[in-house]
Amino acid sequence: MFFSRISIQETAARSGRFWSAFRGPYTVHQAIWSLFGDRPDRERDFLYHVKETSGPPVVYALSAREPSNTDELWRVEAIDFAPKLYEGMQLSFLLRANPVRTREGKRHDVIMEEKHRLKAMPRAEWPLEAELVQEAGATWLVARSEKAGFRIHAVRADAYRQHDFSKQGDGRRVRFSTVDFTGLLEILDPTCFFREALSRGVGHAKGFGCGMILIRRPS
């Protein structure tokens, strides 16, 4: 496995190449995929997380293959990823996920489901959206954690966003939501945690920057 920090070359940002490559959400997706698409039929074997900054974004990626950087747009710093994990280890984490539940083959946004449930109550009795996102988001993540080899000790769920854009080429709509999670986890099963949580990611919409867990030792 490889962990990569991918940023925009300063010359590309100054020349405007960044802004032409990142015209919208789907072009970001395409630009990142181009680093791993060494052949037309390649299936996704990587996860990525886009960190927004005041300037050009920074992308973190975890992949089975080292990114193929043939474009002067990117600066790619890749290292071997083989963390030493053990049962009981505690780690700080950051995760952007698409919190949905699947019923009868359809995916349902857990935040919107909670808002729909609240419609039976007077609007004045509704909790603040931040409280709703925290409760519904944390419940969703905790329910998935132990199957992926870890336990949540503390979590903050916020930055709920709905994404809606068209694919270039066929014009099909892409719609999904994201929540950002930060907190503290404990590893229950190191092998399962590496295979399920780190390598495969958490939740859906992984092709659009969801599911990658960034970990570090607590400060």
C-alpha positions as CSV (number, residue, x, y, z in Angstrom):
1,M,0.0,0.0,0.0
2,F,1.0,3.6,-0.7
3,F,0.1,6.7,1.2
4,S,0.4,9.9,-1.0
5,R,0.2,13.6,-0.4
6,I,-0.8,15.2,-3.7
7,S,-0.7,18.9,-4.2
8,I,-0.7,21.3,-7.1
9,Q,2.7,22.4,-8.5
10,E,3.3,26.1,-7.8
11,T,3.9,26.8,-11.4
12,A,0.6,25.2,-12.4
13,A,-1.3,27.2,-9.8
14,R,0.3,30.5,-11.0
15,S,-0.3,29.8,-14.6
16,G,-3.9,29.0,-14.2
17,R,-3.7,25.3,-15.1
18,F,-5.2,24.5,-11.7
19,W,-8.3,26.5,-12.4
20,S,-8.8,25.0,-15.8
21,A,-8.4,21.4,-14.4
22,F,-10.7,22.1,-11.4
23,R,-13.7,23.8,-13.0
24,G,-16.2,21.9,-10.9
25,P,-16.7,18.9,-8.6
26,Y,-16.7,16.3,-11.4
27,T,-13.4,17.7,-12.9
28,V,-11.8,17.3,-9.5
29,H,-12.9,13.7,-9.5
30,Q,-11.5,13.1,-13.0
31,A,-8.2,14.8,-12.3
32,I,-7.5,12.6,-9.2
33,W,-8.6,9.5,-11.0
34,S,-6.2,10.2,-13.8
35,L,-3.3,9.6,-11.4
36,F,-4.4,6.0,-11.0
37,G,-6.1,5.2,-14.4
38,D,-3.2,3.5,-16.1
39,R,-5.6,1.7,-18.5
40,P,-9.3,2.3,-19.5
41,D,-10.7,-0.8,-17.7
42,R,-8.9,-0.1,-14.4
43,E,-11.2,-0.5,-11.4
44,R,-10.7,1.8,-8.5
45,D,-8.1,0.5,-6.1
46,F,-7.5,3.6,-4.1
47,L,-9.2,6.0,-1.6
48,Y,-8.7,9.7,-1.4
49,H,-9.6,12.7,0.8
50,V,-9.5,16.3,-0.4
51,K,-8.4,18.7,2.2
52,E,-9.8,22.2,1.4
53,T,-7.4,25.1,2.0
54,S,-7.6,28.8,1.2
55,G,-5.7,28.0,-2.0
56,P,-5.5,24.9,-4.2
57,P,-6.6,21.8,-2.3
58,V,-4.3,19.1,-1.0
59,V,-5.3,15.5,-1.7
60,Y,-4.4,12.5,0.5
61,A,-4.6,9.0,-1.1
62,L,-4.2,5.4,0.0
63,S,-3.7,3.1,-2.9
64,A,-2.6,-0.4,-3.9
65,R,-0.3,1.2,-6.6
66,E,1.9,4.3,-6.5
67,P,0.2,7.2,-8.4
68,S,1.4,7.6,-12.0
69,N,2.3,11.2,-12.2
70,T,2.9,12.1,-15.9
71,D,1.3,15.6,-15.7
72,E,3.2,18.7,-14.6
73,L,0.1,19.8,-12.8
74,W,0.8,17.6,-9.7
75,R,3.4,17.2,-7.0
76,V,3.1,13.7,-5.7
77,E,4.9,12.5,-2.5
78,A,4.3,8.8,-2.0
79,I,5.5,6.5,0.8
80,D,5.0,2.9,1.7
81,F,2.1,2.5,4.1
82,A,2.5,-0.3,6.6
83,P,1.4,1.0,10.0
84,K,2.2,-1.0,13.1
85,L,-1.2,-1.6,14.6
86,Y,-2.1,-3.6,17.8
87,E,-5.2,-4.4,19.8
88,G,-6.1,-1.7,22.2
89,M,-4.2,1.0,20.3
90,Q,-5.9,4.4,20.3
91,L,-5.7,6.7,17.3
92,S,-7.1,10.1,16.4
93,F,-9.0,10.0,13.2
94,L,-10.5,12.1,10.5
95,L,-13.1,10.7,8.0
96,R,-15.3,12.2,5.3
97,A,-18.1,9.8,4.7
98,N,-21.4,9.4,2.9
99,P,-23.8,8.3,5.7
100,V,-26.5,6.3,4.2
101,R,-28.6,3.2,5.1
102,T,-29.6,0.7,2.4
103,R,-33.1,-0.7,2.4
104,E,-34.7,-2.6,-0.5
105,G,-31.7,-1.8,-2.7
106,K,-32.0,1.9,-2.2
107,R,-29.6,4.2,-0.3
108,H,-31.2,6.7,2.2
109,D,-29.4,9.7,3.6
110,V,-29.5,9.3,7.4
111,I,-29.6,13.0,8.0
112,M,-32.5,13.5,5.6
113,E,-34.3,10.5,7.1
114,E,-34.1,12.1,10.5
115,K,-35.4,15.4,9.2
116,H,-38.3,13.5,7.6
117,R,-39.1,11.8,10.9
118,L,-39.1,15.2,12.6
119,K,-41.9,16.5,10.3
120,A,-44.4,14.9,12.7
121,M,-43.3,17.5,15.3
122,P,-43.9,21.2,15.4
123,R,-41.0,23.0,13.7
124,A,-40.2,24.9,16.9
125,E,-39.4,21.6,18.7
126,W,-36.8,20.5,16.2
127,P,-33.2,20.3,17.3
128,L,-30.6,22.5,15.7
129,E,-29.3,21.0,12.5
130,A,-25.8,20.7,14.1
131,E,-27.3,18.6,16.9
132,L,-29.2,16.4,14.4
133,V,-26.0,15.8,12.3
134,Q,-24.1,15.0,15.4
135,E,-26.6,12.4,16.7
136,A,-27.5,10.8,13.4
137,G,-24.0,10.8,12.0
138,A,-22.4,9.4,15.2
139,T,-25.0,6.7,15.4
140,W,-24.3,5.7,11.8
141,L,-20.6,5.5,12.3
142,V,-20.7,3.7,15.6
143,A,-23.0,1.0,14.1
144,R,-20.4,0.2,11.5
145,S,-17.2,0.5,13.6
146,E,-16.9,-2.9,15.3
147,K,-17.5,-4.9,12.1
148,A,-14.5,-2.9,10.7
149,G,-12.3,-3.8,13.7
150,F,-12.5,-0.6,15.8
151,R,-14.5,1.1,18.5
152,I,-15.4,4.7,18.7
153,H,-14.4,6.5,22.0
154,A,-15.3,10.0,21.0
155,V,-16.6,11.5,17.7
156,R,-17.7,14.8,16.4
157,A,-19.9,14.8,13.3
158,D,-20.3,18.1,11.4
159,A,-20.0,19.8,8.0
160,Y,-23.0,18.1,6.5
161,R,-23.2,18.9,2.8
162,Q,-25.3,17.8,-0.1
163,H,-23.5,17.4,-3.5
164,D,-25.4,17.6,-6.8
165,F,-23.6,17.9,-10.1
166,S,-23.6,16.5,-13.7
167,K,-21.1,14.0,-15.1
168,Q,-19.3,15.4,-18.1
169,G,-20.0,13.5,-21.2
170,D,-23.3,11.8,-20.5
171,G,-24.8,14.5,-18.3
172,R,-26.1,12.1,-15.6
173,R,-26.7,13.6,-12.2
174,V,-24.5,12.7,-9.3
175,R,-26.1,13.2,-5.9
176,F,-24.7,12.3,-2.5
177,S,-24.2,13.8,0.9
178,T,-21.1,14.0,3.2
179,V,-20.4,14.4,6.9
180,D,-16.9,15.1,8.4
181,F,-16.1,13.0,11.4
182,T,-13.2,13.6,13.8
183,G,-12.5,11.8,17.0
184,L,-10.7,9.0,18.9
185,L,-10.9,5.3,18.1
186,E,-9.6,2.1,19.6
187,I,-8.4,-0.8,17.5
188,L,-10.2,-4.1,18.4
189,D,-8.8,-6.3,15.6
190,P,-5.6,-4.9,13.8
191,T,-6.0,-7.2,10.8
192,C,-9.7,-6.4,10.3
193,F,-9.1,-2.7,10.9
194,F,-6.4,-2.5,8.2
195,R,-8.3,-4.6,5.7
196,E,-11.8,-3.2,6.2
197,A,-11.5,0.3,7.6
198,L,-8.2,1.5,6.2
199,S,-7.9,-0.4,2.9
200,R,-11.5,-0.6,1.8
201,G,-12.8,2.6,3.5
202,V,-16.0,3.3,5.3
203,G,-19.4,3.8,3.6
204,H,-20.2,4.6,0.0
205,A,-19.3,7.3,-2.6
206,K,-15.6,6.3,-2.4
207,G,-15.0,7.3,-6.0
208,F,-15.9,10.9,-4.9
209,G,-13.5,11.3,-2.0
210,C,-15.5,9.6,0.7
211,G,-14.5,6.7,3.0
212,M,-10.8,7.3,3.7
213,I,-9.8,7.3,7.3
214,L,-6.8,9.4,8.2
215,I,-5.2,8.3,11.4
216,R,-2.5,9.5,13.7
217,R,-1.4,9.0,17.3
218,P,-3.3,11.3,19.7
219,S,-1.5,14.4,20.8
